[in-house]
């Protein structure tokens, strides 16, 4: 007997449960398929859906949307910000730097509009590369290769 045939049998065997509790019905059929046939949850879902198409049950599955109703998006809404419209002093920059002859020279930088995002990035960099020196400053700061001058420092990590 094939997996598809067994799925249809299990589906029909437990069909009475479908009218009372659709979620429990689906979970029961899929769990039995996974146990009996030693298949993944994705395979069990595929076989369940095949059986459901062959033997539809009223009210089983998602409620169809009424005509003209739009489905809500689950994608996060990102606000686009024109970088040129933000004053330089309102940004935050994470800087990787090295010490040369008593001066600090910039290795790489990453700038952010929000201080929270910059802080999270700083913490991530320090945890991934603690052997480097890291600095979080207010403003855009220096470019790679330049010397760090007087900056408004927010956080600093000095390599051991």
C-alpha positions in Angstrom: 0.0 0.0 0.0 1.4 3.4 -0.9 1.6 6.4 1.4 -1.0 8.2 -0.6 -3.5 5.3 -0.2 -2.7 4.9 3.5 -3.3 8.7 4.0 -6.7 8.4 2.3 -7.6 5.5 4.6 -6.6 7.3 7.7 -8.4 10.5 6.5 -11.6 8.6 6.0 -11.1 6.6 9.2 -11.1 9.8 11.3 -13.5 11.9 9.2 -16.0 12.1 12.0 -13.5 14.2 14.0 -13.2 16.7 11.2 -16.7 18.1 11.8 -16.1 18.7 15.5 -12.4 19.7 15.7 -10.6 20.3 12.4 -7.2 21.0 13.9 -7.3 17.8 16.0 -8.4 15.9 12.9 -5.5 17.1 10.9 -3.0 16.6 13.7 -4.3 13.0 14.3 -4.1 12.0 10.6 -0.6 13.5 10.1 0.8 12.1 13.4 -0.4 8.6 12.5 1.1 8.9 9.0 4.4 10.0 10.4 4.5 7.1 12.9 3.3 4.4 10.5 5.2 5.3 7.4 8.2 6.9 9.1 7.9 10.1 7.1 8.6 13.8 7.8 5.9 16.3 8.8 6.2 17.9 5.4 5.5 14.6 3.6 2.6 13.9 6.0 1.1 17.3 5.2 1.4 16.6 1.5 -0.4 13.3 1.8 -3.1 14.9 4.1 -3.7 17.7 1.6 -4.0 15.1 -1.3 -6.6 13.2 0.7 -8.5 16.4 1.6 -8.7 17.4 -2.1 -10.1 13.9 -3.0 -12.6 13.9 -0.1 -13.5 17.5 0.8 -15.3 18.2 4.1 -17.4 21.3 4.5 -15.8 23.8 7.0 -12.4 22.0 7.0 -9.4 24.2 6.4 -9.1 28.0 6.3 -12.2 30.2 6.0 -12.3 31.6 2.5 -12.1 35.4 2.2 -15.1 37.3 1.1 -14.9 38.8 -2.4 -13.1 42.2 -2.3 -11.4 41.5 1.1 -7.6 41.7 1.0 -5.5 39.4 3.0 -3.3 41.1 5.6 0.4 40.9 4.9 2.6 39.4 7.6 5.7 41.1 6.1 7.2 43.7 8.4 6.7 47.3 7.2 10.1 49.0 6.7 10.1 52.7 6.6 12.3 54.1 3.9 14.4 57.0 5.0 16.3 59.3 2.7 19.8 59.3 4.2 20.4 62.9 2.8 17.5 64.2 5.0 19.1 63.1 8.3 21.6 65.4 9.9 25.0 63.9 10.3 25.0 64.5 14.1 21.7 62.4 14.4 23.4 59.2 13.2 25.3 56.6 15.2 28.4 54.8 13.9 30.1 51.5 14.9 33.8 51.7 14.2 36.5 48.9 14.2 39.9 50.5 14.9 43.5 49.7 15.4 46.2 51.4 17.4 49.2 52.7 15.5 51.9 54.9 17.0 49.6 56.1 19.8 46.7 57.0 17.4 43.5 55.2 16.6 42.9 54.4 12.9 39.6 53.3 11.5 39.4 49.8 9.9 35.7 49.6 9.0 32.5 51.5 9.9 28.7 51.0 9.8 26.3 53.9 10.4 22.7 53.7 11.7 19.8 56.1 12.0 18.6 54.5 15.3 20.9 54.2 18.4 19.3 50.9 19.3 20.2 49.3 16.0 23.8 50.6 16.3 24.0 49.3 19.9 22.8 45.8 18.8 25.3 45.8 15.9 28.1 46.9 18.3 27.3 44.1 20.7 27.2 41.6 17.9 30.6 42.7 16.5 32.2 42.5 20.0 30.8 39.0 20.6 31.9 37.8 17.1 35.3 39.5 17.1 36.4 40.3 20.6 40.1 40.4 19.5 39.4 43.8 17.7 38.8 47.2 19.2 35.3 48.5 18.7 33.8 52.0 19.3 30.3 53.3 19.0 30.0 57.0 18.4 27.4 59.7 17.8 27.5 61.0 14.2 28.9 59.6 11.0 32.5 59.7 12.2 35.7 59.1 10.2 36.1 57.0 7.1 38.2 53.8 6.9 41.9 54.6 7.0 41.4 57.9 8.8 42.5 58.7 12.3 39.8 58.9 15.0 39.7 62.5 16.3 37.4 63.9 19.0 34.2 61.9 18.7 31.2 61.7 21.1 31.8 58.2 22.4 28.9 56.0 23.5 30.5 52.6 23.9 34.0 51.2 23.6 35.5 47.7 23.6 39.2 47.3 23.9 40.7 44.0 22.8 42.4 42.1 25.6 
